[in-house]
Amino acid sequence: YTKSEDFKVNLSWDPLIVEPDVATNFIFTIRDGRTNDPLRNSDYAFVIIQNGKEIHRVLGTAQVGGDFEKFTFAEDQTGPTIIKFENIRNTGQETEFALVVVPEFGAITLFLLAISIMSIVVITRRTQFNV
């Protein structure tokens, strides 16, 4: 809801786990705060904020009350994130949602695994020669 509760915004995203370098669809519906009905032709500003800085902004109109925005986070855009809807229906009202962009550990994990295996091989060889 907005502070005045005039508007309610339903938001979901796909995939559920938001990661860098993976396109995320943010699906939303702008509703009347009292009747819960979708509000057609609803203007909005869709804003993504990380570390207090705006990293994405797009203006749009939800023709049937619902719409979606697609965004792909970069490798350095991980951590707590705010999704904000501003100036809903040109009223100046806003609402926001929090999520976490999960860092991708694939490359780091493989690197650590490789170092671990090499260390085991080196230690094993040294142990064999010392016996």
FENGICOR-V100489 format. One record per residue. N is the residue number from 0. RES is the residue in one small letter. OMEGA is omega in whole degrees, -180 to 180 (none if undefined). BURIAL is I if it has 24 or more other ideal C-beta (glycine too) atoms within 12 Angstrom, else O. D_FIRST is the distance of its C-alpha to the first C-alpha in Angstrom with 2 decimals. Layout:
n=(N;N)
res=(RES;RES)
omega=(OMEGA;OMEGA)
burial=(BURIAL;BURIAL)
d_first=(D_FIRST;D_FIRST)
This chain:
n=(0;1;2;3;4;5;6;7;8;9;10;11;12;13;14;15;16;17;18;19;20;21;22;23;24;25;26;27;28;29;30;31;32;33;34;35;36;37;38;39;40;41;42;43;44;45;46;47;48;49;50;51;52;53;54;55;56;57;58;59;60;61;62;63;64;65;66;67;68;69;70;71;72;73;74;75;76;77;78;79;80;81;82;83;84;85;86;87;88;89;90;91;92;93;94;95;96;97;98;99;100;101;102;103;104;105;106;107;108;109;110;111;112;113;114;115;116;117;118;119;120;121;122;123;124;125;126;127;128;129;130)
res=(y;t;k;s;e;d;f;k;v;n;l;s;w;d;p;l;i;v;e;p;d;v;a;t;n;f;i;f;t;i;r;d;g;r;t;n;d;p;l;r;n;s;d;y;a;f;v;i;i;q;n;g;k;e;i;h;r;v;l;g;t;a;q;v;g;g;d;f;e;k;f;t;f;a;e;d;q;t;g;p;t;i;i;k;f;e;n;i;r;n;t;g;q;e;t;e;f;a;l;v;v;v;p;e;f;g;a;i;t;l;f;l;l;a;i;s;i;m;s;i;v;v;i;t;r;r;t;q;f;n;v)
omega=(169;-179;-179;-176;175;-178;175;177;172;-180;170;179;-180;5;-178;176;-176;-178;175;177;175;-180;179;173;175;-175;-176;174;176;-173;171;-177;-178;-176;-177;179;174;-180;-179;177;-179;175;-180;167;179;-172;175;-176;173;179;179;-178;177;179;180;176;175;176;-179;175;177;-173;-177;-179;179;-180;174;174;179;178;176;179;177;-180;-178;-180;180;178;-178;-174;177;172;-173;172;-176;174;-178;-178;178;-180;-175;-179;-176;173;-178;-179;179;174;178;173;-173;178;179;-177;-175;-176;180;180;179;179;179;178;180;179;179;-180;179;178;179;180;-180;180;180;180;179;180;-180;-178;-179;-177;none)
burial=(O;I;O;O;O;O;I;I;I;I;I;O;I;O;O;O;O;I;I;I;O;I;O;I;O;I;O;I;I;I;I;O;O;O;O;O;O;O;I;O;O;I;I;I;I;I;I;I;I;I;O;O;O;O;I;I;O;O;O;I;O;I;O;O;I;I;I;I;I;O;I;O;I;O;O;O;I;I;O;O;I;I;I;I;I;I;I;I;I;O;O;O;I;I;I;I;I;O;I;O;I;O;O;O;O;O;O;O;O;O;O;O;O;O;O;O;O;O;O;O;O;O;O;O;O;O;O;O;O;O;O)
d_first=(0.00;3.76;6.43;7.76;5.24;7.43;5.63;4.17;6.17;8.72;11.09;14.57;17.75;21.43;23.50;21.62;23.67;23.12;26.51;28.28;30.33;28.43;26.36;22.76;20.82;17.06;15.99;12.71;11.60;9.64;9.12;9.50;6.97;10.34;12.59;10.70;13.33;13.34;13.73;17.06;18.18;14.89;15.91;14.15;15.47;15.19;16.25;17.69;18.68;21.30;23.17;21.47;22.82;21.36;23.13;21.73;20.17;20.31;19.40;18.84;18.28;16.82;19.68;18.70;14.91;15.25;17.12;18.08;19.25;22.18;23.02;25.86;25.82;29.23;31.25;30.45;26.65;26.01;24.10;20.62;18.41;15.05;13.47;11.62;10.51;11.98;13.11;11.08;13.68;15.72;13.81;13.51;9.73;8.34;6.29;8.67;10.27;13.73;16.80;20.54;23.06;26.08;29.41;32.06;35.01;37.39;39.79;39.84;40.48;43.31;44.82;44.86;46.28;49.03;49.96;50.09;52.35;54.61;54.90;55.92;58.49;59.95;60.16;61.73;64.32;65.25;65.62;67.85;70.13;70.46;71.68)
